[in-house]
Amino acid sequence: MKIAVIGAGWAGLAAAVELAAQGHQLTVLEASPHLGGRARGFEHKDLLLDNGQHILLGAYRQTLRLMKLIGLKEADILLRLPLTLETPGHLKLNTPALPAPLHLLAGLISAQGLSLYERLATLGFFAKLRVRNFKLVQDQTVAELLSKQPARTVKLLWEPLCIAALNTPASIASAQVFLNVLRDSFSHNRADSDMLLPRHDLSALFPQAAARYVTEHGGNILSGTTAKSLHLQHNGVVIDGEHFDKVVCAVAPHQLAALLQEIPEAATALHMVSKFSYQPIATVYLQYPSTFTLPSPMLGLNGGDAQWVFDRGTLCGQHGLIAASISTVGEYQKQSHDQVAIAVHQQLQALISNLPALQWHQVIVEKRATFACVAGLQRPANLTAHPHLFLAGDYTAGDYPATLEGAVRSGNNCARLLCKSSA
Ligand SMILES: Cc1cc2nc3c(=O)[nH]c(=O)nc-3n(C[C@H](O)[C@H](O)[C@H](O)COP(=O)(O)OP(=O)(O)OC[C@H]3O[C@@H](n4cnc5c(N)ncnc54)[C@H](O)[C@@H]3O)c2cc1C
């Protein structure tokens, strides 16, 4: 079939790779000159930075599978570390090399910074979730789910985990989606909870190799090309005057209306998406002298807006460069980029004595980094009411919040449904 994919984020590229592998004729249209959408690299001061520091999990099975399919070797592109949650002076949780869920059990028992009562309460809570197979009868907020947990465990462990996983505050976040992530990370294999930290910029991690794969399989990748008009017909789709047999629309949820407004078969999806709200993420790059390193590649931060810092020297060979992540909403949104950078530098100063002087900084705020993954959220399906129009993206219905794995799974699922529909 002749298939168009609109949008070369991770969802669109995942769909394109799967469809190219099946021998279909692909055209990928991407509005931006760069591939990767919300997870892409860009050049700054002769360095390749990312629009946002990302972290992947061992449980990202579909992402890891596709990376392998397109010829990437995990060890070349990702640093795999056993799950460690460390906020110096507050919490340290390491997971030893034991089968799941014993690794978590041992990690919780030996966690530093939690009292015996708090550790036992966490273990009991986790055991209950396992018995229920991490399923709720009805969705509720993460705060409601945690209402009987000790306040310190909520603050030190659960809330940071919820924000890291869903980029949504526990007070409104979906407990069921949070439990899906816990289930996939902690209940099967020990390696599922590993943290996978990128060793290259995000474009090199998947988008560029995916585009190469599609091209090698006879497809076209048209970057800097915005799809402007889309008309559905009984035998296919016309995009800007060109006929295709099927289309996968893989744009971000807030970009959907611009393309599908006039299409009655997309009305249900557009209605659901119109109810979405969005959460920001800021990434603060701080350049120190090249000899500076963090005590570990990733550390938790406390007492300020930033939650995590990453050592890009250890990870990507960008010596002395630190990337800090600020997830969800916060006071930082009212400040200038200079003020935000200085505040994160000061947060780091509180953690690291003799922190050297800052050489330069760069702050990137993605205002719509992710959809707010709120309790009870209705998300559109990959299938629409028209047999030739499919939707892919991190926002479509699925187990995951807005993540790379959510985007890739959605792209894979679209490709599978599309092939099935024409069989
Ligand atoms: C700062 C930040 C940090 C994050 N951290 C993490 C993390 O640590 N771990 C994790 O798993 N996830 C993280 N995420 C989430 C993850 O990046 C997203 O869930 C994922 O990239 C979404 O991919 P997508 O393909 O669904 O959408 P997008 O990446 O938004 O792709 C949509 C694409 O469609 C294109 N497009 C739109 N309209 C048109 C048109 N008319 N014609 C042609 N092209 C069009 C856009 O330009 C874009 O490239 C983070 C996101 C951000 C922003």
The ligand as a Gaussian input file, in Angstrom:
#p B3LYP/6-31G(d) Opt

LIG

0 1
 C       10.992000      18.063000      27.951000
 C       10.407000      16.685000      27.847000
 C       10.889000      15.660000      28.652000
 C       10.353000      14.386000      28.546000
 N       10.885000      13.380000      29.294000
 C       10.533000      12.106000      29.045000
 C       11.233000      11.033000      29.643000
 O       12.152000      11.229000      30.435000
 N       10.846000       9.756000      29.326000
 C        9.841000       9.500000      28.449000
 O        9.576000       8.321000      28.178000
 N        9.138000      10.514000      27.875000
 C        9.467000      11.802000      28.139000
 N        8.817000      12.829000      27.503000
 C        7.635000      12.530000      26.675000
 C        8.004000      12.086000      25.237000
 O        8.995000      12.901000      24.685000
 C        6.738000      12.173000      24.387000
 O        5.733000      11.384000      24.982000
 C        6.962000      11.660000      22.960000
 O        8.112000      12.231000      22.383000
 C        5.731000      12.007000      22.115000
 O        5.914000      11.537000      20.799000
 P        4.763000      11.630000      19.708000
 O        5.330000      11.060000      18.471000
 O        3.513000      11.053000      20.256000
 O        4.453000      13.186000      19.506000
 P        5.378000      14.388000      18.994000
 O        6.776000      14.151000      19.425000
 O        4.733000      15.641000      19.448000
 O        5.348000      14.284000      17.402000
 C        4.408000      14.935000      16.597000
 C        5.128000      15.407000      15.326000
 O        4.157000      15.831000      14.368000
 C        4.677000      16.944000      13.666000
 N        3.536000      17.640000      13.033000
 C        2.509000      18.281000      13.636000
 N        1.634000      18.747000      12.725000
 C        2.117000      18.388000      11.509000
 C        1.665000      18.566000      10.166000
 N        0.524000      19.191000       9.887000
 N        2.438000      18.086000       9.146000
 C        3.597000      17.428000       9.392000
 N        4.075000      17.222000      10.655000
 C        3.338000      17.698000      11.682000
 C        5.372000      17.737000      14.771000
 O        6.277000      18.670000      14.239000
 C        6.031000      16.611000      15.576000
 O        7.332000      16.339000      15.095000
 C        9.298000      14.131000      27.622000
 C        8.800000      15.165000      26.829000
 C        9.367000      16.419000      26.914000
 C        8.846000      17.508000      26.009000

